[in-house]
């Protein structure tokens, strides 16, 4: 009877843990996918010279992303031609994008080694913005970090960004999300090379 009981435990216990692992996987994907595709959308509408990696916490300082590899990014600022950050794309009389401000994404660390991903739109000039000026990106990020953020996802363990060439329109973006369900842990990564507008 003891051998039969041991055999049953060895067969059935992994089935219960498989359910936990599957739940962890689904939670991870749902937490990160929406945020990742939103960031991709903003990169498509942006310009390569209007994407910045910034420090956290405030006061934040921005710089152009690395041109050699993906690097950790606690804060990402993306210039946007969308009115109020989410509206219609705006153009000037010559047909060029009229940049309205920055979409700012940032990770706020938590006690378990992951972070909450939030975002806020900010226009530091109250007018048209030119890409390539880190001072306006710095101001937008610091304003956004002080404002009430919009929640995007939990359990994000890392954001990485890279601009693979100073002459390229391609921005590399990677997000790692971690989920724990009971005793099961899962990490999922999303990665893409995204073409910007110009």
Backbone as a chain_set.jsonl record, in Angstrom:
{"seq": "XXXXXXXXXXXXXXXXXXXXXXXXXXXXXXXXXXXXXXXXXXXXXXXXXXXXXXXXXXXXXXXXXXXXXXXXXXXXXXXXXXXXXXXXXXXXXXXXXXXXXXXXXXXXXXXXXXXXXXXXXXXXXXXXXXXXXXXXXXXXXXXXXXXXXXXXXXXXXXXXXXXXXXXXXXXXXXXXXXXXXXXXXXXXXXXXXXXXXX", "coords": {"N": [[0.828, -1.199, 0.0], [1.98, 1.208, 0.785], [3.873, 1.578, -1.252], [2.233, 1.914, -3.464], [0.926, 4.283, -2.743], [3.119, 6.073, -2.724], [3.811, 5.966, -5.424], [1.509, 7.084, -6.592], [1.634, 9.706, -5.573], [4.014, 10.59, -6.8], [3.199, 10.66, -9.466], [0.909, 12.336, -9.548], [1.529, 14.791, -8.215], [3.288, 16.391, -9.92], [1.404, 17.123, -11.862], [-0.282, 18.959, -10.59], [1.568, 21.054, -10.159], [2.146, 21.698, -12.775], [-0.108, 23.058, -13.592], [0.171, 25.403, -12.041], [2.52, 26.419, -13.194], [1.645, 26.941, -15.791], [-0.296, 28.907, -15.316], [1.383, 30.912, -14.316], [2.859, 31.496, -16.617], [0.866, 32.52, -18.379], [0.027, 34.772, -16.913], [2.386, 36.297, -16.979], [2.717, 36.831, -19.736], [0.357, 38.269, -20.35], [0.749, 40.489, -18.702], [2.907, 41.86, -19.828], [2.68, 42.019, -22.676], [0.778, 43.909, -23.752], [1.874, 46.365, -22.897], [4.378, 46.273, -24.17], [3.73, 46.29, -26.934], [2.5, 48.756, -27.096], [4.658, 50.476, -26.607], [6.184, 49.867, -28.87], [4.449, 50.881, -30.857], [4.642, 53.631, -30.294], [7.355, 54.042, -30.883], [7.348, 53.555, -33.662], [5.987, 55.832, -34.577], [7.724, 57.803, -33.936], [10.955, 59.474, -34.174], [14.318, 58.419, -34.801], [16.218, 60.054, -33.592], [14.839, 61.108, -31.536], [14.529, 59.471, -29.36], [15.213, 58.403, -26.116], [17.306, 57.222, -23.435], [16.96, 57.299, -19.992], [17.902, 58.306, -16.644], [16.966, 56.978, -13.395], [16.098, 57.414, -9.993], [14.293, 60.641, -10.124], [16.295, 63.629, -9.806], [16.238, 63.24, -13.285], [18.396, 62.372, -15.987], [18.846, 62.442, -19.448], [19.988, 60.543, -22.302], [21.21, 59.652, -25.578], [20.41, 56.379, -26.814], [22.574, 53.449, -26.682], [24.662, 52.686, -29.475], [25.765, 50.293, -30.013], [24.823, 48.054, -28.645], [22.027, 46.498, -26.921], [21.011, 48.148, -23.996], [20.446, 48.425, -20.447], [17.528, 50.142, -19.399], [15.997, 52.229, -17.291], [14.255, 54.296, -17.543], [12.504, 55.423, -20.365], [12.242, 57.768, -22.914], [10.188, 58.875, -25.474], [9.813, 60.759, -28.281], [6.824, 62.175, -29.602], [4.454, 62.577, -32.282], [1.784, 62.538, -31.779], [-1.206, 64.072, -30.874], [-1.651, 65.273, -27.639], [-0.407, 62.982, -26.814], [-1.825, 60.599, -27.335], [-3.608, 61.059, -29.325], [-4.575, 62.081, -32.653], [-2.078, 61.922, -35.251], [-0.003, 64.682, -35.781], [0.837, 67.094, -38.277], [3.109, 69.453, -39.779], [2.84, 72.408, -41.948], [4.502, 71.663, -44.092], [4.281, 68.98, -44.268], [5.783, 67.451, -42.581], [6.256, 65.589, -39.515], [4.788, 67.005, -36.619], [6.046, 67.36, -33.662], [4.701, 66.691, -30.494], [5.3, 66.27, -27.83], [6.542, 64.109, -25.231], [6.329, 60.598, -24.776], [6.698, 59.008, -21.832], [8.153, 56.301, -20.306], [8.568, 54.296, -17.443], [10.265, 52.275, -14.962], [9.338, 51.339, -11.762], [10.901, 50.138, -9.028], [10.122, 47.174, -7.072], [9.698, 45.255, -3.991], [10.348, 42.611, -4.554], [12.216, 42.276, -6.542], [11.322, 42.836, -9.091], [9.471, 45.163, -11.153], [7.11, 47.884, -11.451], [5.673, 48.979, -14.427], [5.109, 52.108, -15.714], [3.562, 54.951, -17.38], [3.603, 58.302, -18.736], [2.431, 61.136, -20.513], [4.176, 64.023, -21.579], [4.582, 67.435, -22.328], [7.053, 69.538, -22.382], [7.43, 72.076, -23.418], [5.113, 73.318, -24.181], [4.433, 73.582, -26.83], [5.632, 73.188, -30.224], [8.101, 70.666, -30.58], [11.512, 69.971, -31.12], [13.278, 67.132, -32.247], [16.235, 65.589, -30.824], [17.24, 67.227, -28.854], [18.434, 66.994, -25.767], [17.786, 68.445, -23.506], [15.047, 69.098, -23.53], [13.999, 66.545, -23.387], [14.963, 65.753, -20.868], [13.528, 67.56, -19.228], [10.886, 66.777, -19.807], [10.85, 64.137, -18.832], [11.406, 64.488, -16.071], [9.178, 66.034, -15.342], [7.173, 64.146, -15.91], [7.789, 62.056, -14.122], [7.112, 63.283, -11.78], [4.42, 63.564, -12.007], [1.041, 62.172, -11.933], [1.143, 58.841, -12.71], [0.196, 56.594, -15.413], [-0.738, 53.305, -15.033], [0.8, 50.463, -16.493], [1.915, 47.773, -16.517], [2.752, 45.05, -14.301], [5.42, 43.302, -12.601], [7.654, 43.509, -14.301], [10.875, 42.822, -15.173], [13.038, 43.916, -16.517], [13.991, 46.483, -18.826], [15.284, 47.173, -22.022], [17.165, 49.061, -24.395], [18.291, 50.106, -27.615], [19.98, 51.947, -30.159], [20.799, 51.074, -33.195], [22.414, 52.199, -35.153], [23.773, 55.317, -36.071], [22.885, 56.289, -38.43], [20.732, 54.79, -38.981], [17.231, 53.897, -38.915], [16.399, 52.178, -37.037], [15.362, 51.0, -33.954], [16.216, 49.076, -31.226], [14.357, 47.143, -28.981], [13.701, 45.638, -25.883], [11.952, 43.676, -23.517], [11.674, 42.222, -20.352], [9.702, 40.055, -18.483], [8.57, 38.822, -15.377], [6.986, 36.204, -13.632], [5.446, 34.786, -10.77], [3.88, 32.008, -9.512], [2.569, 30.35, -6.953], [4.805, 27.865, -6.409], [5.998, 28.071, -8.809], [7.947, 29.703, -11.241], [8.223, 32.046, -13.887], [9.812, 33.471, -16.692], [9.447, 35.725, -19.281], [10.379, 36.985, -22.44], [10.189, 39.807, -24.578], [11.074, 41.007, -27.707], [12.194, 43.273, -30.21], [13.21, 44.755, -33.314], [12.556, 47.88, -34.162], [11.308, 49.962, -36.67], [11.629, 53.407, -36.939], [9.942, 56.528, -37.742], [11.611, 58.282, -39.248]], "CA": [[0.0, 0.0, 0.0], [2.903, 2.348, 0.839], [4.471, 1.763, -2.578], [1.193, 2.456, -4.344], [0.737, 5.691, -2.352], [4.278, 6.825, -3.214], [3.694, 6.038, -6.872], [0.448, 8.041, -6.905], [2.162, 11.05, -5.278], [4.993, 10.922, -7.834], [2.506, 10.92, -10.729], [-0.098, 13.406, -9.459], [2.097, 16.069, -7.769], [3.7, 17.252, -11.042], [0.237, 17.643, -12.584], [-0.71, 20.185, -9.896], [2.559, 22.09, -10.409], [2.023, 22.087, -14.184], [-1.155, 24.083, -13.637], [0.78, 26.625, -11.52], [3.466, 26.927, -14.19], [0.864, 27.485, -16.913], [-0.877, 30.166, -14.845], [2.472, 31.887, -14.254], [3.187, 31.87, -18.002], [-0.214, 33.374, -18.897], [0.102, 36.05, -16.202], [3.542, 37.031, -17.47], [2.456, 37.304, -21.096], [-0.666, 39.313, -20.304], [1.278, 41.669, -18.034], [3.901, 42.574, -20.619], [2.415, 42.144, -24.114], [0.099, 45.17, -24.064], [2.823, 47.46, -22.716], [5.421, 46.183, -25.189], [3.213, 46.726, -28.229], [2.269, 50.199, -26.999], [5.953, 51.125, -26.793], [6.504, 49.706, -30.289], [3.625, 51.843, -31.594], [5.216, 54.96, -30.115], [8.614, 54.094, -31.633], [7.006, 53.684, -35.085], [5.558, 57.199, -34.862], [8.785, 58.71, -33.512], [12.159, 59.544, -34.987], [15.42, 57.789, -34.066], [16.921, 61.062, -32.793], [13.943, 61.563, -30.48], [14.355, 58.378, -28.401], [16.238, 58.584, -25.092], [17.408, 56.422, -22.219], [17.112, 58.279, -18.919], [18.184, 57.745, -15.331], [15.899, 56.944, -12.387], [14.935, 58.305, -9.886], [14.506, 62.05, -10.426], [16.299, 64.272, -11.116], [16.635, 62.337, -14.344], [19.204, 62.898, -17.085], [18.63, 61.601, -20.633], [21.029, 60.467, -23.319], [20.863, 58.782, -26.707], [20.717, 54.971, -26.517], [23.807, 52.892, -27.233], [24.61, 52.27, -30.888], [26.474, 49.025, -30.157], [24.106, 46.924, -28.052], [20.916, 46.837, -26.044], [21.463, 48.46, -22.645], [19.367, 48.599, -19.478], [16.884, 51.452, -19.417], [14.965, 52.362, -16.258], [13.303, 55.276, -18.074], [12.609, 55.639, -21.805], [11.453, 58.903, -23.405], [9.985, 58.745, -26.916], [9.12, 61.93, -28.821], [5.628, 61.715, -30.317], [3.656, 63.566, -32.994], [0.371, 62.343, -31.452], [-1.769, 65.139, -30.053], [-1.838, 64.857, -26.247], [0.221, 61.693, -26.589], [-2.599, 59.452, -27.827], [-4.562, 61.472, -30.345], [-4.215, 62.022, -34.067], [-0.735, 62.368, -35.601], [-0.031, 66.067, -36.253], [1.836, 67.43, -39.282], [3.241, 70.884, -40.05], [2.423, 72.715, -43.327], [5.35, 71.011, -45.097], [4.015, 67.552, -44.25], [6.65, 66.788, -41.611], [5.599, 65.399, -38.218], [4.893, 68.097, -35.65], [6.168, 66.627, -32.407], [3.848, 67.3, -29.481], [5.828, 66.03, -26.493], [7.195, 62.824, -25.028], [5.778, 59.489, -24.015], [7.737, 58.612, -20.884], [7.91, 54.992, -19.685], [9.58, 54.041, -16.424], [10.132, 51.153, -14.047], [9.446, 51.63, -10.34], [11.247, 48.841, -8.423], [9.362, 46.695, -5.918], [10.489, 44.514, -3.006], [10.655, 41.242, -4.976], [13.18, 42.255, -7.642], [10.738, 43.225, -10.372], [9.084, 46.563, -11.127], [5.875, 48.307, -12.101], [5.905, 49.827, -15.594], [4.12, 53.178, -15.819], [3.9, 55.946, -18.385], [2.888, 59.578, -18.725], [2.769, 62.038, -21.621], [4.52, 65.364, -21.119], [5.062, 68.416, -23.289], [7.716, 70.53, -21.538], [7.55, 73.389, -24.057], [3.777, 73.824, -24.527], [4.474, 73.934, -28.247], [6.331, 72.23, -31.074], [9.38, 70.209, -30.03], [12.439, 69.436, -32.103], [14.033, 65.985, -31.734], [17.68, 65.741, -30.752], [17.626, 68.117, -27.766], [18.248, 66.246, -24.525], [17.23, 69.296, -22.45], [13.592, 68.958, -23.496], [13.722, 65.193, -22.906], [15.179, 65.803, -19.412], [12.393, 68.263, -18.607], [9.685, 65.947, -19.951], [10.956, 62.99, -17.931], [11.26, 64.941, -14.683], [7.762, 66.389, -15.168], [6.377, 62.912, -15.916], [8.045, 61.32, -12.889], [6.439, 63.988, -10.691], [2.977, 63.567, -12.272], [0.351, 60.918, -11.65], [1.381, 57.974, -13.873], [-0.781, 55.594, -15.83], [-0.194, 51.958, -14.849], [0.797, 49.603, -17.678], [2.147, 46.354, -16.229], [3.537, 44.681, -13.131], [6.358, 42.172, -12.737], [8.625, 43.715, -15.377], [12.184, 42.724, -14.54], [14.061, 44.69, -17.216], [13.776, 47.134, -20.127], [16.543, 47.456, -22.701], [16.971, 49.855, -25.603], [19.498, 50.387, -28.379], [19.858, 52.55, -31.486], [21.88, 50.286, -33.74], [23.283, 52.967, -36.038], [23.409, 56.734, -36.09], [22.228, 56.564, -39.708], [19.622, 53.851, -39.125], [15.959, 54.232, -38.276], [16.013, 51.001, -36.269], [15.548, 51.026, -32.507], [16.028, 47.774, -30.592], [13.616, 47.214, -27.722], [13.523, 44.339, -25.235], [11.304, 43.716, -22.216], [11.625, 40.954, -19.629], [8.649, 40.015, -17.466], [8.716, 37.658, -14.505], [5.772, 35.887, -12.9], [5.563, 33.691, -9.803], [2.583, 31.448, -9.118], [2.869, 29.294, -5.992], [6.236, 27.552, -6.446], [6.465, 28.138, -10.197], [8.398, 31.008, -11.709], [8.354, 32.091, -15.33], [10.279, 34.734, -17.254], [9.155, 35.82, -20.703], [10.992, 38.164, -23.048], [9.665, 40.348, -25.831], [12.169, 41.749, -28.322], [11.979, 43.618, -31.611], [13.896, 45.873, -33.937], [11.424, 48.664, -34.626], [11.654, 51.067, -37.566], [11.006, 54.687, -36.606], [9.43, 57.267, -38.904], [12.734, 58.766, -40.061]], "C": [[0.871, 1.261, 0.0], [3.522, 2.632, -0.509], [3.467, 2.36, -3.556], [0.974, 3.932, -4.038], [1.877, 6.556, -2.868], [4.207, 7.019, -4.723], [2.652, 7.075, -7.292], [0.932, 9.47, -6.676], [3.139, 11.482, -6.362], [4.328, 11.259, -9.168], [1.637, 12.169, -10.641], [0.509, 14.758, -9.082], [2.565, 16.952, -8.931], [2.528, 17.829, -11.829], [-0.289, 18.917, -11.935], [0.258, 21.33, -10.155], [2.519, 22.564, -11.866], [0.971, 23.167, -14.341], [-0.617, 25.415, -13.133], [1.721, 27.25, -12.543], [2.73, 27.552, -15.361], [0.229, 28.815, -16.532], [0.184, 31.256, -14.795], [2.825, 32.392, -15.646], [2.139, 32.835, -18.573], [-0.173, 34.742, -18.227], [1.23, 36.92, -16.731], [3.264, 37.637, -18.844], [1.434, 38.429, -21.097], [-0.134, 40.599, -19.692], [2.147, 42.51, -18.955], [3.502, 42.871, -22.059], [1.793, 43.488, -24.48], [1.069, 46.342, -23.959], [3.89, 47.457, -23.808], [4.923, 46.699, -26.536], [2.871, 48.211, -28.231], [3.584, 50.962, -27.213], [6.409, 51.015, -28.242], [5.74, 50.718, -31.143], [4.204, 53.248, -31.494], [6.546, 55.108, -30.838], [8.36, 54.251, -33.124], [6.668, 55.126, -35.456], [6.65, 58.218, -34.6], [9.882, 58.817, -34.565], [13.318, 59.012, -34.157], [16.172, 58.785, -33.193], [16.052, 61.62, -31.665], [13.642, 60.474, -29.458], [15.523, 58.437, -27.424], [16.14, 57.54, -23.997], [17.724, 57.4, -21.1], [17.312, 57.583, -17.585], [16.954, 57.81, -14.436], [16.569, 56.762, -11.042], [15.287, 59.735, -10.278], [15.505, 62.632, -9.413], [16.934, 63.376, -12.179], [17.428, 63.07, -15.42], [19.09, 61.922, -18.247], [19.837, 61.622, -21.558], [20.536, 59.566, -24.443], [21.199, 57.346, -26.343], [21.997, 54.522, -27.2], [23.609, 52.488, -28.691], [25.289, 50.918, -31.095], [25.703, 47.832, -29.612], [22.881, 47.425, -27.295], [21.468, 47.082, -24.645], [20.251, 48.677, -21.746], [18.843, 50.024, -19.504], [15.794, 51.473, -18.348], [13.873, 53.32, -16.704], [13.568, 55.428, -19.567], [11.696, 56.798, -22.179], [11.396, 58.816, -24.923], [9.208, 59.971, -27.398], [7.945, 61.453, -29.675], [4.933, 62.857, -31.06], [2.165, 63.45, -32.683], [-0.11, 63.444, -30.511], [-2.122, 64.597, -28.675], [-1.306, 63.45, -25.975], [-0.506, 60.504, -27.18], [-3.546, 59.798, -28.96], [-4.028, 61.294, -31.757], [-2.785, 62.515, -34.28], [-0.835, 63.75, -36.248], [1.118, 66.301, -37.242], [1.905, 68.945, -39.438], [2.86, 71.15, -41.509], [3.266, 72.061, -44.413], [5.123, 69.506, -45.158], [4.913, 66.766, -43.31], [5.907, 66.611, -40.291], [5.821, 66.608, -37.313], [4.867, 67.454, -34.262], [5.529, 67.399, -31.266], [4.402, 67.198, -28.059], [6.457, 64.656, -26.438], [6.277, 61.835, -24.315], [6.917, 58.996, -23.128], [7.308, 57.309, -20.213], [8.977, 54.779, -18.628], [9.203, 52.884, -15.519], [10.307, 51.65, -12.613], [9.711, 50.311, -9.624], [10.321, 48.485, -7.27], [10.254, 45.813, -5.047], [10.924, 43.126, -3.472], [11.565, 41.176, -6.203], [12.598, 42.491, -9.017], [10.314, 44.692, -10.249], [7.716, 46.751, -11.76], [6.251, 49.218, -13.258], [4.761, 50.817, -15.706], [4.496, 54.086, -16.978], [3.106, 57.221, -18.143], [3.338, 60.354, -19.952], [3.139, 63.38, -21.021], [5.049, 66.196, -22.271], [5.724, 69.538, -22.488], [7.767, 71.934, -22.125], [6.212, 74.049, -24.346], [3.747, 74.298, -25.976], [5.209, 72.872, -29.029], [7.717, 71.929, -30.516], [10.231, 69.669, -31.167], [13.18, 68.248, -31.513], [15.516, 66.296, -31.683], [18.153, 66.662, -29.648], [17.358, 67.423, -26.436], [17.646, 67.107, -23.423], [15.716, 69.164, -22.384], [13.197, 67.56, -23.045], [13.897, 65.132, -21.386], [13.982, 66.428, -18.714], [11.132, 67.417, -18.668], [9.708, 64.78, -18.969], [10.757, 63.418, -16.483], [9.833, 65.387, -14.384], [6.895, 65.141, -15.057], [6.554, 62.143, -14.613], [7.35, 61.966, -11.691], [4.917, 63.962, -10.838], [2.362, 62.231, -11.865], [0.49, 60.008, -12.876], [0.16, 57.142, -14.225], [-0.107, 54.234, -15.728], [-0.282, 51.174, -16.151], [0.938, 48.13, -17.34], [2.943, 46.194, -14.943], [4.51, 43.576, -13.512], [7.266, 42.282, -13.953], [10.003, 43.707, -14.73], [13.25, 43.552, -15.246], [13.5, 45.301, -18.497], [15.142, 47.41, -20.722], [16.245, 48.17, -24.013], [18.307, 50.04, -26.296], [19.158, 51.007, -29.72], [21.039, 52.027, -32.282], [22.79, 51.014, -34.725], [22.819, 54.405, -36.036], [22.721, 57.11, -37.402], [21.004, 55.68, -39.926], [18.367, 54.376, -38.454], [15.534, 53.132, -37.302], [16.369, 51.146, -34.792], [15.272, 49.619, -31.975], [15.361, 47.95, -29.246], [13.445, 45.803, -27.175], [12.897, 44.544, -23.865], [11.31, 42.313, -21.624], [10.569, 41.055, -18.546], [8.774, 38.725, -16.685], [7.421, 37.458, -13.736], [6.013, 34.714, -11.975], [4.162, 33.277, -9.395], [2.871, 30.238, -8.246], [4.375, 29.039, -6.009], [6.816, 27.669, -7.852], [6.816, 29.563, -10.58], [8.584, 30.952, -13.217], [8.88, 33.459, -15.741], [10.065, 34.687, -18.756], [9.812, 37.071, -21.252], [10.281, 38.509, -24.344], [10.791, 41.184, -26.417], [11.835, 42.049, -29.774], [12.95, 44.702, -32.032], [12.804, 46.671, -34.634], [11.888, 49.826, -35.484], [10.895, 52.315, -37.135], [10.615, 55.399, -37.906], [10.545, 57.753, -39.822], [14.006, 58.784, -39.237]], "O": [[0.566, 2.245, -0.675], [3.687, 3.793, -0.884], [3.815, 3.209, -4.377], [0.849, 4.746, -4.953], [1.644, 7.647, -3.389], [4.504, 8.097, -5.237], [2.875, 7.848, -8.224], [0.67, 10.351, -7.494], [3.097, 12.632, -6.801], [4.856, 12.074, -9.924], [1.63, 12.979, -11.567], [0.05, 15.785, -9.583], [2.274, 18.148, -8.937], [2.645, 18.911, -12.405], [-0.695, 19.849, -12.629], [-0.175, 22.465, -10.351], [2.831, 23.721, -12.147], [1.14, 24.091, -15.136], [-0.907, 26.456, -13.722], [1.719, 28.465, -12.734], [3.151, 28.59, -15.872], [0.217, 29.749, -17.334], [-0.075, 32.395, -15.184], [3.063, 33.585, -15.833], [2.49, 33.846, -19.18], [-0.321, 35.764, -18.897], [1.063, 38.126, -16.913], [3.543, 38.813, -19.081], [1.626, 39.438, -21.775], [-0.519, 41.689, -20.115], [2.13, 43.738, -18.875], [3.94, 43.877, -22.617], [2.241, 44.137, -25.425], [1.087, 47.214, -24.828], [4.264, 48.515, -24.315], [5.62, 47.463, -27.204], [2.949, 48.857, -29.276], [3.613, 51.971, -27.917], [6.964, 51.969, -28.788], [6.31, 51.336, -32.041], [4.254, 53.975, -32.487], [6.845, 56.183, -31.358], [9.074, 54.997, -33.794], [7.03, 55.586, -36.539], [6.524, 59.377, -34.998], [9.753, 58.32, -35.684], [13.306, 59.138, -32.932], [16.712, 58.403, -32.155], [16.484, 62.504, -30.925], [12.626, 60.534, -28.765], [16.681, 58.511, -27.835], [15.062, 57.041, -23.673], [18.629, 58.226, -21.221], [16.942, 56.422, -17.413], [16.028, 58.585, -14.677], [17.54, 56.011, -10.953], [16.406, 60.021, -10.703], [15.554, 62.17, -8.273], [18.022, 62.83, -11.989], [17.165, 64.233, -15.723], [19.222, 60.713, -18.059], [20.602, 62.586, -21.591], [19.574, 58.816, -24.281], [22.176, 57.108, -25.634], [22.447, 55.133, -28.17], [22.543, 52.015, -29.087], [25.382, 50.442, -32.226], [25.909, 46.708, -30.07], [22.724, 48.623, -27.062], [22.299, 46.314, -24.16], [19.176, 49.058, -22.208], [19.605, 50.983, -19.617], [14.773, 50.8, -18.493], [12.716, 53.187, -16.305], [14.719, 55.547, -19.988], [10.521, 56.816, -21.811], [12.429, 58.698, -25.584], [8.075, 60.196, -26.973], [8.052, 60.453, -30.385], [4.831, 63.969, -30.541], [1.36, 64.183, -33.258], [0.508, 63.709, -29.48], [-2.81, 63.583, -28.556], [-1.715, 62.805, -25.009], [0.123, 59.495, -27.498], [-4.216, 58.917, -29.499], [-3.15, 60.47, -32.015], [-2.327, 63.417, -33.578], [-1.646, 63.965, -37.149], [2.22, 65.78, -37.07], [0.907, 69.643, -39.259], [2.582, 70.201, -42.242], [2.801, 71.913, -45.543], [5.703, 68.826, -46.004], [4.817, 65.541, -43.247], [5.018, 67.402, -39.976], [6.92, 67.16, -37.258], [3.815, 67.06, -33.759], [5.774, 68.592, -31.086], [4.005, 67.967, -27.184], [6.857, 64.101, -27.461], [5.553, 62.188, -23.384], [7.976, 58.613, -23.625], [6.229, 57.229, -19.624], [10.155, 55.043, -18.869], [8.033, 52.553, -15.33], [11.301, 52.3, -12.29], [8.84, 49.442, -9.608], [9.801, 49.361, -6.578], [11.438, 45.647, -5.34], [11.789, 42.518, -2.842], [11.671, 40.125, -6.837], [13.306, 42.362, -10.016], [10.756, 45.386, -9.333], [7.229, 45.897, -12.501], [7.06, 50.131, -13.092], [3.594, 50.431, -15.782], [5.607, 54.008, -17.501], [2.088, 57.226, -17.451], [4.487, 60.243, -20.38], [2.504, 63.836, -20.07], [5.853, 65.732, -23.08], [5.026, 70.407, -21.966], [8.107, 72.886, -21.422], [6.173, 75.222, -24.717], [3.107, 75.299, -26.298], [5.39, 71.758, -28.537], [8.416, 72.823, -30.041], [9.731, 68.991, -32.064], [13.67, 68.334, -30.387], [16.001, 67.163, -32.41], [19.358, 66.868, -29.505], [16.207, 67.279, -26.023], [17.051, 66.57, -22.489], [15.152, 69.123, -21.29], [12.169, 67.394, -22.388], [13.078, 64.53, -20.691], [13.479, 65.89, -17.727], [10.386, 67.344, -17.691], [8.693, 64.472, -18.345], [10.013, 62.771, -15.746], [9.329, 65.145, -13.288], [5.995, 65.074, -14.219], [5.582, 61.632, -14.058], [7.036, 61.293, -10.71], [4.201, 64.3, -9.895], [3.067, 61.289, -11.503], [0.015, 60.352, -13.958], [-0.776, 57.008, -13.437], [0.977, 54.034, -16.277], [-1.305, 51.209, -16.835], [0.157, 47.313, -17.827], [3.703, 47.078, -14.547], [4.433, 42.998, -14.596], [7.613, 41.273, -14.567], [10.269, 44.505, -13.832], [14.274, 43.868, -14.64], [12.648, 44.712, -19.162], [16.058, 47.831, -20.016], [15.225, 47.925, -24.657], [19.344, 50.121, -25.638], [18.166, 50.639, -30.348], [22.166, 52.477, -32.078], [23.84, 50.486, -35.093], [21.621, 54.684, -36.003], [22.047, 58.137, -37.476], [20.317, 55.806, -40.94], [18.433, 55.197, -37.539], [14.412, 53.162, -36.797], [17.523, 51.383, -34.434], [14.218, 49.043, -32.244], [15.754, 48.809, -28.458], [13.089, 44.883, -27.912], [13.262, 45.468, -23.138], [10.992, 41.338, -22.305], [10.54, 42.021, -17.783], [9.047, 37.665, -17.249], [6.825, 38.418, -13.247], [6.698, 33.758, -12.337], [3.356, 34.11, -8.979], [3.359, 29.218, -8.733], [5.146, 29.93, -5.651], [7.998, 27.395, -8.06], [6.08, 30.505, -10.282], [9.042, 29.947, -13.762], [8.452, 34.482, -15.209], [10.454, 33.727, -19.421], [9.803, 38.113, -20.596], [9.839, 37.639, -25.094], [11.4, 41.985, -25.709], [11.275, 41.214, -30.483], [13.446, 45.468, -31.206], [12.196, 46.191, -35.591], [12.762, 50.592, -35.077], [9.674, 52.289, -36.985], [10.916, 54.937, -39.006], [10.434, 57.645, -41.044], [15.063, 59.161, -39.743]]}, "num_chains": 1, "name": "protein.A"}
